[in-house]
Amino acid sequence: MTDFNQMSKAELRAYVLAHRDDSTAFSILVDRLKADSSHQVWHPCPNTPDDWAKVSALIEAQLNEQIDS
């Protein structure tokens, strides 16, 4: 049995790509990626037309932030 906790993130990613049906490995990789993300932002689903109008501005701001960093 493979010990996913001993693998680096790159090794685990390579394993998941080679073993796409291994849902345990995939879940562990996703958990690691989430834990490593320092810029997690949660936006609720838009419910009103005004909320929907803000979506494109939020996306554009996020893209600009990524370009600047």
matplotlib code that plots the C-alpha trace (Angstrom):
import matplotlib.pyplot as plt

x = [0.0, 1.3, 1.8, 0.5, 1.5, 5.1, 5.0, 5.8, 3.0, 4.7, 5.0, 1.4, 0.2, 2.2, 0.7, -2.8, -2.2, -0.9, -3.7, -6.8, -9.2, -7.6, -10.1, -8.2, -5.1, -7.1, -8.8, -5.5, -4.1, -7.1, -6.9, -3.2, -3.8, -6.5, -4.4, -1.5, -3.7, -3.1, -5.5, -8.8, -11.7, -15.3, -18.0, -21.6, -23.7, -25.3, -29.0, -30.1, -29.3, -27.1, -25.1, -24.7, -23.4, -20.7, -19.4, -17.5, -15.9, -14.8, -13.4, -11.5, -10.1, -8.9, -7.2, -5.5, -4.2, -2.7, -1.1, 0.4, 1.9]
y = [0.0, 3.5, 6.0, 9.2, 11.2, 10.5, 11.8, 15.3, 17.3, 16.8, 13.1, 12.8, 14.8, 12.5, 9.5, 10.8, 11.5, 8.0, 6.4, 8.5, 6.0, 6.2, 8.4, 8.2, 9.7, 12.4, 13.4, 13.6, 15.8, 18.1, 18.4, 19.3, 21.9, 23.5, 23.6, 25.2, 27.9, 31.2, 33.2, 31.3, 33.7, 32.5, 34.3, 33.3, 32.3, 35.5, 35.6, 39.0, 40.8, 43.2, 40.3, 38.9, 42.3, 42.1, 38.7, 40.0, 42.7, 40.1, 37.9, 40.8, 41.9, 38.3, 38.0, 41.4, 40.3, 37.2, 39.2, 41.7, 39.0]
z = [0.0, -0.9, 1.9, 0.4, 3.5, 2.9, -0.7, -1.7, -3.4, -6.8, -6.2, -5.1, -8.1, -10.5, -8.7, -9.1, -12.8, -13.3, -11.2, -12.0, -10.5, -7.0, -5.3, -1.9, -3.5, -5.2, -2.0, -0.2, -3.0, -2.9, 0.9, 0.6, -2.1, -0.1, 3.1, 1.2, -0.4, 1.5, -0.7, -0.2, -0.8, -0.6, -2.5, -2.0, -5.1, -6.6, -5.9, -7.3, -10.6, -8.7, -7.3, -10.8, -12.0, -9.4, -10.5, -13.5, -11.4, -8.8, -11.5, -13.1, -9.7, -9.0, -12.4, -12.0, -8.5, -10.1, -12.8, -10.4, -8.1]

ax = plt.figure().add_subplot(projection="3d")
ax.plot(x, y, z, "-o")
ax.set_aspect("equal")
plt.show()
